[in-house]
């Protein structure tokens, strides 16, 4: 359903239009400058669906052996850690972070905007506020490496949509 939603809401089209113009200005020594659109889209899908398969960061791809990420990206096997990290590093080196962030913001706005504003209707203004909140429990939470250092291991992700007055 996540993949169908990404296609139906035109998320991938938004990201493609933000990414591909930057590739023409990329350093020819980078792999990304010579990549075809299909593998680049598979790498974008890998990054988008890490959380869907239970992975928190690209580092977790080192031990990932499941097939769900491969199915979501349309490959026989999921991309590994090194390939995905190289892709991210090359995106950063060509400055793709700003256009990709703007494309994601435009896509998010298109989901929440009820329709195209008319002549006298003002453009709706809102913002998305994301937080990670610590989880407190009556029972002891297993302490991992992060827990022994005194950092909070368990967190809940919370995303809140505010209107132009700051109301939820």
ZISUL-V22314 format. One record per pair of residues at least 24 apart in sequence whose ideal C-beta (glycine too) atoms are under 10 Angstrom apart, sorted by the first residue. I is the first residue (numbers start at 1). J is the second residue. D is the distance in Angstrom with one decimal. If there is no record, write none. Layout:
BEGIN
I/J/D ; I/J/D
END
This chain:
BEGIN
1/52/9.8 ; 2/45/9.7 ; 2/48/8.2 ; 2/49/6.5 ; 2/51/9.7 ; 2/52/5.5 ; 2/72/7.1 ; 3/45/7.6 ; 3/48/9.2 ; 3/49/7.7 ; 3/52/9.1 ; 3/71/8.5 ; 3/72/5.5 ; 3/73/8.8 ; 3/74/8.6 ; 6/44/9.6 ; 6/45/7.6 ; 6/48/6.8 ; 6/49/8.6 ; 6/72/9.2 ; 6/107/9.9 ; 9/107/7.1 ; 9/108/9.8 ; 9/110/7.7 ; 9/111/6.3 ; 10/107/7.2 ; 10/110/7.8 ; 10/111/9.9 ; 11/44/9.4 ; 11/45/10.0 ; 11/48/7.8 ; 11/103/9.0 ; 11/104/8.2 ; 11/107/5.5 ; 11/108/9.4 ; 11/110/9.6 ; 11/111/9.2 ; 12/41/6.5 ; 12/44/7.1 ; 12/45/7.6 ; 12/48/8.5 ; 12/107/9.6 ; 13/103/9.4 ; 13/107/8.9 ; 14/100/9.2 ; 14/102/9.5 ; 14/103/4.6 ; 14/104/7.3 ; 14/105/9.7 ; 14/106/6.4 ; 14/107/4.4 ; 14/108/9.6 ; 14/110/8.2 ; 15/40/9.5 ; 15/41/8.4 ; 15/44/5.7 ; 15/45/9.6 ; 15/47/9.7 ; 15/48/8.4 ; 15/96/9.9 ; 15/99/9.3 ; 15/100/6.4 ; 15/103/5.6 ; 15/104/7.4 ; 15/107/7.9 ; 16/40/8.1 ; 16/41/6.9 ; 16/44/8.0 ; 16/103/8.8 ; 17/99/8.8 ; 17/103/6.8 ; 17/106/9.7 ; 18/96/7.4 ; 18/98/9.0 ; 18/99/4.1 ; 18/100/5.1 ; 18/101/8.6 ; 18/102/6.8 ; 18/103/3.5 ; 18/104/8.2 ; 18/106/8.8 ; 18/107/9.5 ; 19/43/9.9 ; 19/44/7.3 ; 19/91/7.8 ; 19/94/9.3 ; 19/96/6.0 ; 19/99/7.2 ; 19/100/6.5 ; 19/103/8.1 ; 20/96/9.9 ; 20/99/9.9 ; 21/96/9.6 ; 21/99/7.6 ; 22/91/8.3 ; 22/94/5.2 ; 22/95/6.8 ; 22/96/4.8 ; 22/97/9.9 ; 22/98/9.4 ; 22/99/6.1 ; 22/100/8.7 ; 23/90/9.7 ; 23/91/9.8 ; 23/94/7.3 ; 23/96/8.5 ; 24/94/9.8 ; 25/94/6.8 ; 25/95/8.5 ; 26/90/7.5 ; 26/91/9.5 ; 26/93/8.0 ; 26/94/4.5 ; 26/95/9.4 ; 26/96/8.8 ; 27/90/8.8 ; 27/93/7.2 ; 27/94/7.3 ; 30/86/9.3 ; 30/89/9.2 ; 30/90/5.0 ; 30/91/9.8 ; 30/93/6.8 ; 30/94/7.2 ; 31/83/9.6 ; 31/86/7.0 ; 31/87/8.3 ; 31/90/6.5 ; 32/86/8.6 ; 32/87/6.9 ; 32/89/9.4 ; 32/90/4.2 ; 32/91/7.1 ; 32/93/8.5 ; 32/94/7.0 ; 32/96/8.8 ; 33/90/8.3 ; 33/94/8.1 ; 35/87/8.8 ; 35/90/9.1 ; 38/74/8.3 ; 38/75/9.8 ; 39/73/9.8 ; 39/75/9.0 ; 39/79/8.9 ; 39/83/9.5 ; 39/87/9.2 ; 40/87/8.0 ; 40/91/9.7 ; 41/73/8.3 ; 41/74/8.2 ; 42/70/9.4 ; 42/72/9.5 ; 42/73/4.5 ; 42/74/6.2 ; 42/75/5.7 ; 42/78/9.2 ; 42/79/6.9 ; 42/87/9.9 ; 43/73/8.0 ; 43/75/10.0 ; 43/79/6.2 ; 43/83/7.6 ; 43/84/6.6 ; 43/86/9.5 ; 43/87/4.7 ; 43/88/8.8 ; 43/90/10.0 ; 43/91/9.1 ; 44/73/8.8 ; 44/87/8.6 ; 44/91/9.5 ; 44/100/8.9 ; 45/69/8.6 ; 45/72/6.0 ; 45/73/4.3 ; 45/74/7.3 ; 45/75/9.0 ; 45/78/9.9 ; 45/79/9.4 ; 46/70/9.2 ; 46/72/8.1 ; 46/73/5.4 ; 46/75/8.7 ; 46/78/6.6 ; 46/79/4.9 ; 46/80/9.6 ; 46/83/8.7 ; 46/84/5.8 ; 46/87/8.3 ; 47/73/9.7 ; 47/79/9.3 ; 47/84/7.0 ; 47/87/8.0 ; 47/88/7.5 ; 47/91/9.4 ; 47/100/10.0 ; 48/72/8.4 ; 48/73/9.0 ; 49/73/7.1 ; 49/78/9.4 ; 50/78/9.8 ; 50/84/8.8 ; 51/157/9.0 ; 53/78/8.3 ; 57/81/9.6 ; 58/82/9.4 ; 58/83/9.7 ; 58/84/4.9 ; 58/85/5.6 ; 58/87/9.2 ; 58/88/6.9 ; 59/84/9.8 ; 59/85/8.4 ; 61/85/8.6 ; 108/161/9.3 ; 112/161/7.0 ; 122/164/8.9 ; 123/164/9.7 ; 124/163/7.8 ; 124/164/7.4 ; 125/162/9.4 ; 125/163/7.3 ; 125/164/3.8 ; 125/165/9.2 ; 126/161/6.0 ; 126/162/6.0 ; 126/163/5.3 ; 126/164/6.6 ; 126/165/9.9 ; 126/166/9.8 ; 126/167/9.7 ; 127/160/9.2 ; 127/161/7.8 ; 127/162/5.3 ; 127/163/8.8 ; 127/164/8.6 ; 127/166/8.7 ; 128/159/6.2 ; 128/160/7.4 ; 128/161/5.8 ; 128/162/7.8 ; 129/158/8.6 ; 129/159/7.2 ; 129/160/4.7 ; 129/161/7.8 ; 129/162/6.1 ; 129/166/9.6 ; 129/168/9.2 ; 130/157/7.1 ; 130/158/7.2 ; 130/159/4.9 ; 130/160/7.8 ; 131/155/9.1 ; 131/156/8.6 ; 131/157/7.6 ; 131/158/4.7 ; 131/159/7.8 ; 131/160/7.5 ; 132/156/7.1 ; 132/157/5.9 ; 132/158/7.5 ; 133/157/8.1 ; 133/158/5.7
END
